[in-house]
Amino acid sequence: MKAINRRSFLRVSALGAGGVLLSLYMEPEAKAQGRGGPPAPPPNPNVYIKVAADGTVTIMAKNPEVGQGVKMMLPMLVAEELDVDWKSVKIEQADFDDTRYAAQSAGGSTSTPNNWIPMRQAGAAGRAMFITAAAQTWGVAEAGLTAASGRVTNPASGKSLGYGELAAKVATLPMPELGTLKMKNPADYRIIGHTQPQREARNIVTGKPIFCIDTELPGMKYATFEKCGVFGGKVVSANLDEIKKMAGVVNAFIVERPPVTDTVIPGDPGLESGIAIIADTWWHAQQARKKLVVKWDEGPRATHSSAAYVAKAEELSKAAPQRTLRSDGDIDAGFKASAKVVEAAYSYPFISHAPLEPQNCTAQFKDGKLEIWSNSQIPGNGRRVTALATGLAEKDITIHMVRGGGGFGRRLTNDYMAEAGYIAKEAGVPVKLLWSREDDMQHDYYRPGGFQYLKAGLDASGKVVAWHNHFVGYGDGDRFVSSGAIGPTEFPQRFVPNYQLQASVQQLGIRTGALRAPTSNAFAFVFHSFLDELAHAAGKDPVQFRLDLLSSGVPTAAVENGRPTGLDANRMKAVVQLAAEMSGWGKKTLPKGTAMGTAFHFSHLGYFAETAEVRVDANNKIKVNKVWVAADVGSQIINPGAAENICQGAIIDGMSELMGQEITVDKGRIVQGNYDKHTMVRLSQAPAEIEVRFLKTDFPPTGLGEPALPPVLPAIANAIFAATGKRVRQLPISKAGYSWA
């Protein structure tokens, strides 16, 4: 490991009456170890540990909290190695600061793999310094001293000193090198691996004002922002003089989108053209908005529609694919030698993120500087697009990170932050921008829809010997829309000798972006439903068919440029077998109309297999009785209770995507505007039980937010087939007449 000097590794300064502030800096080599791949983007400091003279320990949570529990998880890693009592630790949310913190983001299930080593090193460095300080105070060797519960003890003399008593001494010490730090044996963990209740749970369930939407500032005004229903539309004129005369209205003005330059972040264009209304209350702003009369230049996207997208996809499916993404073996020879050929067409819709907390942001412009309170998942990108929108330098924009009421990828894009910053600068007073539910759903960055035309060949023994996929998506030329790409390493690549993946795209008139488990949330439904079709065609048990397929390819993941390019077959077989064992697969006699379905998927470095028991009545009403979740996310589950909760939430989320979520386009506009047309699973429709079990393996821990979701869609769809004999190939399945019981 590269040597790190005192200045670049740990800064020490006094905090008031003899306190100490520990700030850890890491080079890329340290951060990369958690993933087993090449170095991540160069990080700055990763965490602060604050120890007051009275022994109070405060640990900074550096990443955005949007419900995934990272505000507790990262400090848990630090506290474990620091050797303090978790109940006595205070947690503070850090502001965004890319001069001190590395990778302050929430997305891609990266917080665990990226921080597993650095956060523990931070705690271990702090513990080592307190032991050194105690040794010097007593004039003894460090080797015999121990640290626990925020105290250093000398077993030989029975003496002990609290961290608070040692804080002033620690402030004078040189820093240990990373290579000298000794981290705990997992068998000795007292915090990691033990369920720690969510600190803010009571505040959340009792409606305390802890979310970004609750931000209040003295003298604050409220704003709404009216945009064209057609993405990219521009304001031509509006009745602003009339709006300004309305009760409670402070100002109203046209906002022009800044010129698009190379500095715009791909997939995050920021500010659009629209009408800003500033008022004394949000109610006044909304009342004025209802009276708005705007003439729009809607542009060419006003001709787009879902019906046209479907028709174009059908046309593209019958034409030669535009390009080949991967070709292994001889696909034509593979099909010619097949004893049986199965073909099927699958499709899935656009989906809105629709988090319970709609987009919002509070901003204050004063003395040439902008201060922002945001729930962004990538605040660094938000600062960048806000700087572009306002003409300010990024250094003059401060971002306070506030808890978000869900994100699921929507807050990876920062249009609402750019809007709030622009409006606040124009207003000259603090402004809270709040989107309505309709704004949120009709101006989203949607999960891309798509179409996949599959063909597979089976030999006489039922083995898959050929697989062809013509993926019809959205994009332009060789470029897919954001989160709409299909890669050449998608399963079952490496497990079928004759494999071909081809693609065609059509242009799209709406924005797209990453939704929880991007691409996997749709691809799992397609691939693992089709696998079930092949198992049925081969006359094989669906679980055994999957195990046989996983045994037919490369057992371990290939590595390119230092990163795994696909799943590890041995790890996946283990979770498939565990899910079957948990559910009693093949060992139960179920009532008529009730059946089990299974599926697995590799996503965001996580291995998940899931089995669903489903009842379908004569009216096509579906009840999911139980779901079994088997997972391998490495050697350590940091907070077991929270991990189980994340998996259970992923199942419910996936069920919502399966049944009732669909975004459609008409005349360039989004049709759906609220939860009545883009539905979520209700409590009464949820499974009675979701059982989760983790396999602990000898691999670094990885994330959970994404990979638990994808397999549940095909697992339920496959159970529906097993119960009814009817195959579901289009999402949402409500289009086929199904509904929740």
Summary of the structure (lengths in Angstrom):
residues: 741
radius of gyration: 27.6
end to end distance: 57.6
largest distance: 83.8
contacts: 2679
relative contact order: 0.11
helix: 32%
strand: 27%
